[in-house]
Amino acid sequence: MPKPIRSFLGARRNALAIALTLALPATAATAQAQEPPAGTASDTRHDKATSLDAVVVTATPLQSSAEELAQPVEVLAGEKLDEARGTTLGETIGKLPGVQSSNFGAGVGRPIIRGLEGPRVGVLTGGLASQDVSTVSQDHNVTVEPFLADQIEVLKGPATLLYGSGAIGGVVNVVDGRIAERPLDETVSGRAEIRHDTVNDGVTGMARVDAMGADGALVLHADGVYRNNKDYETPLGRQRNSFVDTKTGALGASLVGDLGFLGFSAARYEDRYGNPGEPGDALEGEAPVHIDMKQNRFELKGGINQAFGIFSGLRASVANTEYEHIEFEGDEVGTRFLSDATEGRLELTHQALAGWVGAVGVQGYERKFQAIGEEAFVPKTKTRAAGLFVTEQRSWDPLQLELGARVDKIESSPFGAAKRDFTPVSLSAGALWKFSDAWRLSLNLDRAERAPAEEELFAHGPHAATASFEIGDAELRKERANQVELGVHYHGAKFEAKLAAYQTRFDGFIYLLDTGEIEDDLPVRQWSQADAKFTGFEGEAIAHLFDGDAGKFDVRVFGDSVRAKLDNGGNLPRIAPGRVGGELRWDADSWRASLGATRYMKQDKVAANETPTDGYTLVDAHLAYHWDAGNLGYEVFLNGSNLTDQEARVHTSFLKDSVVLPGRGVDFGVRVFF
């Protein structure tokens, strides 16, 4: 174990211990529930927001709400986030329109946005990249804990210029509040939760505490999560080697005031999970394969809230991550993945100039990646990147125009081979027309470029996760996407609906092609490049059926679909299937309940040497009761998943032929708010 990771182990344990200790209800006997800053979501007492579209999207420099943006955005917060929280980030947000999850067993779930995944989807925590190695291989998880999120923001499409040209498919930003940017409303606030899941005999516990000094200038934060899930049950029996064991915690401190803030946080993430694709065979002397992942993250953030010169505010942040990931074959070390990355960004918002408001900023990172051992199919690589971006907005009631541009310089230097340089340039334009109080129409035009990732350029060797001999192409050129999207949104008193249709034409789309050849007894998959087209739609509608003494009854329906084809007529591999879903919700003063079902369609539009996947329907339900006692809030909950015990296989997974989703399960527990 590297010395920096070993030296921080004690600090992580202290962070977790402090968080769990402070979260005990007795600590908060004199505390009131924390109210959020104006316009943001609250998860302390589940204050009812009239619409999540009104929640502030922190991943935009002007702190706009989702309803005020031309760019397609989804926000998950409050009660909806509590009901959706899962073991992985992808599982947590996987029911948002246009969003699904990858799967490599219970321990891995990276977001898929409009059929795009891997390096095309940026995963951020507090606006900075998670800097793990989840894009290198499908069996690597994201180092983000969904149980500690205040809210999760999903920005779709290539207009995500603020956070790197690589995020050509979208960005998922997890807001964790570890570094406070303003004084708290109460001296102490927080929450704790413990739950048990029957499908895997699992236990998850979390705690979070925020505290402020008497003068309000110093704000402290502590959080922690512990999860222990055993192998889960399926309609076909136990899914061997599907266990998950997670421990994570963080400490943060901020100095806040009217002028601005300055804060620091230190976090430790540990995740140990089995690879169900390699469960081992005791009779044959084969040991099961599991992954042991550790990451230290140190983050410094500061901001100025007052105007100076032409600028209205400033935000600066820098994060360093030390990552180690070991793939064990039984007790023997198979492959080690190491990554050391430092990222920084500076963002300046400016006052109105000829009616335009916006932001300009710079961002850069350096990452050293290394794989050692049997599965070292990607060479040691150093990647440096620097980018300049600008985004502007102007309104002519009822019309709003948004413009953005970004240029990056990216250099990838593999050990023992020639380096590659890229200069991606991305442009975006969006228009929002509010042609009545209830209706708005949006149009987005984007031209985005992405530099190839390390594994796409330099891979060469057997890759157990894909069960193939994987070969990169060091001559790959930039990938370019030209997208047009048209959206309509209706927001009335009794009915809400939104629908979007889009088409993205890729010049030089990079994908993993099954060549049909064999090397070292493994099928050869080659990173290749060809023109492609993605066409899709997504929609959601909510009808407010009844609001009276018996409570509120709502019906929600949603659907999404994407068709991905090469220009030569072939299909792209592992594209998420279309789906439709519905949900009935009831919300009273203390009670809330829901019953829903989602139909995943059969995926038979497959690439060469790829097999189709049958469709399936997943039924789920939620029930919760909330009450207050003095200064504490309590909530007991009961959630059911896959209630009809369907056999379900994820088409995007390389393990779909041997691994199925969990069967019928119930999780129940209690939450405490103070």
TINUTOR-944074 format. One record per residue (C-alpha): residue in one letter; y negated, z negated, x. Coordinates in steps of 0.02 Angstrom, whole numbers, padded with zeros to 5 digits, always signed. Layout:
N
AYZX
...
//
This chain:
674
M+00000+00000+00000
P-00171+00047+00074
K-00277-00099+00133
P-00423-00069+00011
I-00304-00076-00136
R-00211-00227-00069
S-00373-00320-00034
F-00437-00292-00210
L-00276-00349-00296
G-00333-00529-00306
A-00502-00478-00376
R-00418-00379-00515
R-00309-00525-00563
N-00461-00639-00567
A-00553-00513-00676
L-00410-00507-00800
A-00390-00695-00801
I-00575-00725-00829
A-00581-00598-00969
L-00433-00673-01061
T-00495-00851-01037
L-00672-00818-01096
A-00608-00723-01246
L-00528-00875-01326
P-00609-00914-01492
A-00653-01090-01438
T-00769-01019-01307
A-00870-00935-01443
A-00887-01082-01561
T-01077-01069-01556
A-01090-00881-01534
Q-01141-00751-01663
A-01070-00575-01679
Q-01161-00453-01567
E-01264-00322-01655
P-01279-00152-01572
P-01439-00074-01509
A-01523+00029-01643
G-01427+00185-01685
T-01265+00141-01596
A-01095+00093-01662
S-01033-00086-01672
D-00854-00144-01655
T-00883-00332-01661
R-00880-00361-01849
H-00847-00183-01903
D-01021-00157-01974
K-01008-00011-02093
A-01094+00148-02032
T-01137+00271-02169
S-01072+00413-02060
L-01007+00428-01884
D-01116+00584-01870
A-01263+00462-01859
V-01191+00371-01708
V-01286+00400-01546
V-01195+00513-01424
T-01225+00433-01255
A-01162+00587-01163
T-01322+00679-01209
P-01480+00641-01108
L-01593+00627-01261
Q-01473+00503-01345
S-01458+00610-01500
S-01338+00583-01644
A-01196+00704-01677
E-01289+00765-01832
E-01440+00814-01728
L-01345+00923-01604
A-01303+01107-01615
Q-01159+01079-01496
P-00994+01029-01581
V-00966+00842-01554
E-00844+00714-01624
V-00869+00525-01610
L-00735+00393-01637
A-00798+00215-01659
G-00784+00055-01761
E-00641+00036-01884
K-00584+00216-01860
L-00565+00186-01673
D-00469+00024-01700
E-00346+00113-01815
A-00324+00257-01693
R-00303+00160-01530
G-00144+00209-01441
T-00060+00189-01273
T-00147+00343-01202
L-00317+00424-01222
G-00242+00584-01292
E-00144+00488-01423
T-00301+00393-01475
I-00409+00546-01510
G-00268+00665-01557
K-00312+00673-01742
L-00491+00730-01720
P-00516+00912-01775
G-00483+01029-01629
V-00407+00892-01520
Q-00224+00862-01480
S-00131+00771-01342
S-00017+00823-01200
N+00147+00730-01185
F+00262+00680-01045
G+00338+00528-01129
A+00247+00376-01194
G+00152+00346-01032
V+00058+00512-01023
G-00064+00588-01145
R-00210+00693-01083
P-00330+00770-01212
I-00309+00953-01262
I-00468+01028-01337
R-00454+01192-01431
G-00294+01238-01339
L-00367+01200-01165
E-00312+01058-01053
G-00296+01001-00872
P-00447+01035-00761
R-00535+01126-00905
V-00560+00960-00998
G-00666+00829-00912
V-00622+00647-00941
L-00769+00531-00909
T-00795+00345-00914
G-00977+00300-00941
G-01031+00477-00896
L-00939+00489-00729
A-00769+00571-00699
S-00614+00461-00703
Q-00568+00537-00532
D-00381+00516-00553
V-00252+00652-00516
S-00201+00683-00697
T-00245+00868-00683
V-00129+00896-00534
S+00033+00871-00631
Q+00085+00853-00814
D+00171+00686-00780
H+00013+00602-00716
N-00083+00493-00838
V-00272+00469-00855
T-00338+00305-00784
V-00435+00262-00942
E-00387+00120-01059
P-00426+00164-01242
F-00413-00018-01299
L-00572-00059-01200
A-00678+00083-01272
D-00831+00044-01378
Q-00834+00225-01435
I-00758+00389-01380
E-00860+00550-01381
V-00782+00723-01381
L-00896+00868-01334
K-00810+01034-01368
G-00827+01203-01287
P-00908+01263-01125
A-01083+01199-01168
T-01044+01037-01075
L-01158+01086-00931
L-01213+00908-00893
Y-01043+00858-00826
G-00982+00996-00714
S-00937+01179-00729
G-00752+01136-00724
A-00760+01064-00900
I-00750+01238-00975
G-00650+01174-01124
G-00744+01014-01163
V-00777+00834-01112
V-00708+00667-01171
N-00827+00525-01130
V-00765+00345-01150
V-00905+00218-01174
D-00845+00049-01111
G-01007-00053-01095
R-00957-00129-00929
I-01134-00109-00862
A-01262-00168-00990
E-01421-00065-01005
R-01521-00186-01115
P-01521-00371-01161
L-01392-00434-01284
D-01441-00491-01457
E-01339-00651-01438
T-01296-00763-01291
V-01108-00731-01301
S-01009-00602-01396
G-00840-00520-01382
R-00673-00483-01459
A-00488-00510-01428
E-00331-00431-01499
I-00144-00448-01488
R-00016-00333-01570
H+00171-00301-01575
D+00252-00131-01600
T+00427-00120-01673
V+00471+00056-01612
N+00469+00001-01430
D+00474-00189-01446
G+00302-00182-01364
V+00161-00306-01344
T-00021-00263-01310
G-00160-00390-01283
M-00342-00361-01245
A-00500-00464-01225
R-00682-00428-01193
V-00831-00544-01167
D-01016-00508-01143
A-01132-00653-01098
M-01317-00668-01057
G-01423-00795-00967
A-01555-00899-01054
D-01695-00781-01001
G-01597-00627-01053
A-01617-00544-00884
L-01438-00563-00823
V-01294-00492-00925
L-01113-00522-00874
H-00958-00429-00935
A-00772-00459-00919
D-00625-00367-00999
G-00438-00353-00981
V-00284-00272-01058
Y-00099-00308-01039
R+00033-00193-01114
N+00222-00203-01103
N+00318-00071-01202
K+00503-00046-01182
D+00597+00118-01211
Y+00553+00182-01384
E+00671+00228-01525
T+00682+00404-01597
P+00778+00479-01744
L+00906+00532-01613
G+00921+00362-01531
R+00833+00274-01388
Q+00725+00382-01275
R+00787+00323-01106
N+00659+00284-00969
S+00509+00291-01087
F+00441+00117-01048
V+00256+00081-01011
D+00184-00070-00920
T-00006-00076-00902
K-00126-00204-00829
T-00311-00172-00813
G-00469-00275-00800
A-00651-00266-00748
L-00803-00372-00708
G-00982-00314-00727
A-01157-00383-00701
S-01327-00310-00745
L-01509-00355-00726
V-01599-00290-00880
G-01778-00289-00942
D-01913-00185-01023
L-01933-00079-00867
G-01750-00033-00852
F-01585-00097-00784
L-01477-00109-00628
G-01293-00152-00638
F-01127-00153-00546
S-00947-00158-00604
A-00778-00172-00518
A-00619-00120-00609
R-00434-00121-00571
Y-00309-00010-00663
E-00120-00027-00643
D+00003+00078-00741
R+00191+00087-00723
Y+00289+00204-00835
G+00453+00297-00842
N+00481+00483-00835
P+00599+00516-00983
G+00635+00689-00912
E+00726+00604-00768
P+00814+00453-00845
G+00949+00452-00711
D+01136+00443-00730
A+01225+00288-00666
L+01395+00375-00670
E+01329+00513-00557
G+01233+00391-00446
E+01064+00458-00503
A+00924+00331-00518
P+00788+00347-00651
V+00616+00406-00596
H+00461+00304-00634
I+00279+00310-00583
D+00178+00164-00513
M-00008+00200-00523
K-00154+00097-00456
Q-00340+00130-00452
N-00492+00030-00396
R-00659+00087-00464
F-00829+00023-00406
E-00981+00082-00502
L-01168+00061-00481
K-01292+00114-00616
G-01478+00100-00638
G-01612+00166-00752
I-01798+00169-00789
N-01848+00162-00972
Q-02035+00188-00950
A-02131+00349-00927
F-02193+00400-00754
G-02284+00562-00723
I-02210+00698-00831
F-02045+00603-00846
S-01995+00488-00989
G-01846+00405-00907
L-01718+00405-00767
R-01533+00370-00754
A-01437+00361-00590
S-01255+00315-00558
V-01128+00319-00419
A-00942+00277-00423
N-00808+00262-00291
T-00624+00267-00337
E-00473+00228-00229
Y-00315+00295-00309
E-00132+00276-00262
H+00014+00343-00362
I+00195+00325-00309
E+00341+00412-00392
F+00497+00306-00369
E+00676+00364-00382
G+00753+00197-00424
D+00687+00083-00286
E+00660+00226-00162
V+00489+00304-00136
G+00493+00488-00181
T+00314+00552-00173
R+00146+00466-00146
F-00016+00538-00212
L-00177+00472-00135
S-00356+00509-00185
D-00520+00438-00126
A-00672+00504-00219
T-00857+00466-00228
E-00967+00541-00363
G-01151+00522-00400
R-01276+00592-00524
L-01463+00578-00555
E-01537+00627-00722
L-01722+00635-00767
T-01783+00659-00946
H-01957+00731-00965
Q-02094+00713-01092
A-02139+00856-01208
L-02197+01011-01113
A-02262+01148-01229
G-02153+01070-01364
W-01995+01065-01258
V-01903+00903-01215
G-01752+00891-01103
A-01678+00836-00939
V-01650+00896-00762
G-01524+00823-00643
V-01411+00837-00492
Q-01229+00788-00473
G-01108+00789-00329
Y-00941+00722-00271
E-00823+00720-00123
R-00637+00697-00148
K-00496+00682-00023
F-00326+00716-00099
Q-00157+00699-00016
A+00025+00706-00072
I+00163+00638+00040
G+00350+00656+00010
E+00477+00764-00080
E+00357+00825-00214
A+00210+00861-00100
F+00188+01034-00173
V-00002+01029-00146
P-00069+01011+00033
K-00195+00881+00090
T-00363+00945+00026
K-00544+00893+00039
T-00658+00954-00101
R-00847+00943-00101
A-00959+00992-00244
A-01144+00987-00285
G-01229+01044-00443
L-01401+01064-00521
F-01422+01066-00709
V-01560+01077-00839
T-01553+01061-01028
E-01697+01088-01148
Q-01727+01067-01334
R-01866+01117-01453
S-01885+01102-01641
W-01978+01208-01766
D-01937+01121-01928
P-01807+01166-01994
L-01748+01260-01836
Q-01691+01180-01674
L-01653+01272-01512
E-01551+01203-01366
L-01540+01288-01195
G-01445+01240-01039
A-01405+01304-00865
R-01305+01241-00718
V-01261+01303-00544
D-01130+01222-00431
K-01074+01243-00253
I-00890+01197-00229
E-00792+01197-00067
S-00603+01166-00058
S-00531+01140+00116
P-00340+01126+00127
F-00261+01057+00284
G-00195+01199+00392
A-00265+01340+00286
A-00428+01432+00256
K-00556+01349+00143
R-00622+01427-00016
D-00803+01424-00076
F-00861+01453-00255
T-01029+01457-00341
P-01002+01441-00529
V-01152+01477-00640
S-01153+01425-00823
L-01276+01457-00964
S-01281+01399-01144
A-01390+01425-01298
G-01374+01339-01466
A-01470+01349-01628
L-01467+01226-01773
W-01542+01279-01941
K-01564+01140-02069
F-01598+01252-02218
S-01589+01108-02343
D-01572+00919-02344
A-01382+00934-02357
W-01342+01096-02266
R-01353+01147-02083
L-01293+01299-01991
S-01260+01306-01803
L-01234+01449-01681
N-01181+01425-01499
L-01173+01557-01363
D-01101+01507-01194
R-01061+01587-01028
A-00968+01466-00915
E-00882+01484-00747
R-00749+01372-00668
A-00686+01361-00490
P-00496+01354-00473
A-00422+01181-00447
E-00324+01128-00292
E-00153+01149-00372
E-00198+01322-00437
L-00252+01379-00264
F-00136+01294-00143
A+00025+01236-00231
H+00187+01287-00146
G+00350+01196-00171
P+00468+01114-00295
H+00378+01022-00435
A+00491+00902-00529
A+00372+00878-00675
T+00378+01062-00722
A+00560+01079-00661
S+00507+01231-00562
F+00459+01299-00392
E+00270+01309-00411
I+00166+01434-00311
G-00024+01441-00305
D-00135+01587-00260
A-00269+01554-00130
E-00355+01718-00179
L-00393+01667-00358
R-00571+01705-00411
K-00684+01608-00527
E-00632+01594-00709
R-00767+01649-00831
A-00777+01609-01016
N-00893+01691-01142
Q-00892+01600-01308
V-00974+01621-01477
E-00958+01487-01610
L-01024+01478-01787
G-01024+01313-01882
V-01079+01251-02052
H-01100+01070-02105
Y-01131+00998-02278
H-01178+00814-02297
G-01203+00758-02476
A-01190+00592-02566
K-01017+00629-02639
F-00948+00759-02520
E-00955+00798-02333
A-00881+00949-02247
K-00892+01043-02083
L-00810+01204-02027
A-00820+01297-01862
A-00749+01463-01803
Y-00753+01518-01622
Q-00693+01650-01501
T-00686+01633-01313
R-00655+01782-01201
F-00593+01736-01028
D-00620+01847-00878
G-00484+01794-00756
F-00399+01656-00855
I-00289+01552-00738
Y-00118+01504-00804
L+00057+01459-00745
L+00168+01612-00765
D+00357+01600-00775
T+00410+01742-00659
G+00595+01740-00704
E+00641+01720-00520
I+00741+01578-00442
E+00705+01484-00280
D+00793+01326-00219
D+00891+01331-00383
L+00728+01314-00480
P+00635+01440-00589
V+00480+01506-00501
R+00313+01480-00588
Q+00162+01566-00512
W-00021+01524-00541
S-00087+01690-00603
Q-00247+01764-00671
A-00278+01885-00814
D-00405+01918-00952
A-00372+01822-01112
K-00445+01782-01282
F-00443+01618-01380
T-00485+01627-01565
G-00485+01474-01676
F-00558+01371-01814
E-00569+01188-01860
G-00629+01100-02015
E-00642+00932-02100
A-00693+00877-02275
I-00718+00704-02350
A-00736+00674-02536
H-00806+00505-02592
L-00707+00487-02753
F-00758+00316-02815
D-00873+00172-02767
G-00866+00020-02880
D-00805-00158-02901
A-00629-00104-02850
G-00694-00037-02684
K-00723+00137-02614
F-00596+00277-02620
D-00612+00427-02503
V-00502+00578-02472
R-00507+00666-02304
V-00427+00832-02261
F-00433+00923-02095
G-00356+01069-02005
D-00365+01168-01843
S-00284+01318-01763
V-00304+01418-01603
R-00227+01585-01555
A-00221+01623-01368
K-00172+01795-01306
L-00182+01893-01146
D-00275+02057-01157
N-00112+02147-01117
G-00042+02082-01281
G+00063+01938-01217
N+00047+01758-01274
L-00012+01617-01163
P+00115+01478-01136
R+00114+01303-01208
I-00027+01325-01335
A-00043+01184-01462
P+00014+01234-01638
G-00097+01238-01790
R-00097+01090-01908
V-00165+01024-02073
G-00182+00844-02128
G-00241+00733-02268
E-00282+00550-02294
L-00324+00435-02439
R-00432+00284-02391
W-00478+00127-02486
D-00613+00008-02425
A-00661-00154-02513
D-00763-00303-02451
S-00620-00380-02353
W-00480-00253-02369
R-00456-00077-02308
A-00304+00035-02317
S-00256+00216-02290
L-00107+00332-02311
G-00103+00501-02223
A+00006+00644-02168
T-00015+00780-02038
R+00086+00941-02037
Y+00110+01022-01866
M+00156+01204-01888
K+00298+01295-01804
Q+00241+01373-01641
D+00331+01539-01620
K+00191+01638-01537
V+00261+01602-01365
A+00252+01677-01192
A+00394+01762-01098
N+00537+01642-01058
E+00460+01509-01173
T+00555+01444-01324
P+00477+01413-01497
T+00455+01239-01570
D+00493+01188-01749
G+00358+01114-01859
Y+00358+00934-01920
T+00260+00814-02030
L+00203+00642-01973
V+00160+00511-02105
D+00059+00356-02061
A-00023+00210-02150
H-00146+00070-02110
L-00184-00097-02193
A-00309-00228-02134
Y-00388-00387-02203
H-00548-00459-02129
W-00628-00630-02156
D-00761-00736-02073
A-00745-00921-02033
G-00902-00998-01965
N-00958-00896-01816
L-00792-00807-01797
G-00724-00652-01879
Y-00537-00625-01900
E-00436-00473-01947
V-00250-00453-01975
F-00181-00277-01978
L-00022-00179-02010
N+00001+00002-01955
G+00146+00119-01989
S+00181+00280-01894
N+00305+00421-01924
L+00359+00331-02081
T+00482+00468-02131
D+00566+00459-01959
Q+00541+00643-01920
E+00614+00724-01764
A+00456+00790-01680
R+00438+00887-01517
V+00270+00924-01434
H+00258+01109-01396
T+00136+01087-01251
S+00258+00973-01158
F+00373+01034-01020
L+00497+00903-01085
K+00504+00960-01266
D+00689+01007-01257
S+00741+00833-01197
V+00604+00716-01259
V+00553+00686-01440
L+00411+00582-01510
P+00442+00401-01567
G+00526+00377-01734
R+00475+00261-01875
G+00373+00116-01809
V+00264-00027-01869
D+00137-00121-01766
F+00048-00277-01826
G-00069-00404-01752
V-00233-00498-01761
R-00408-00467-01698
V-00542-00598-01668
F-00728-00558-01660
F-00863-00677-01600
//
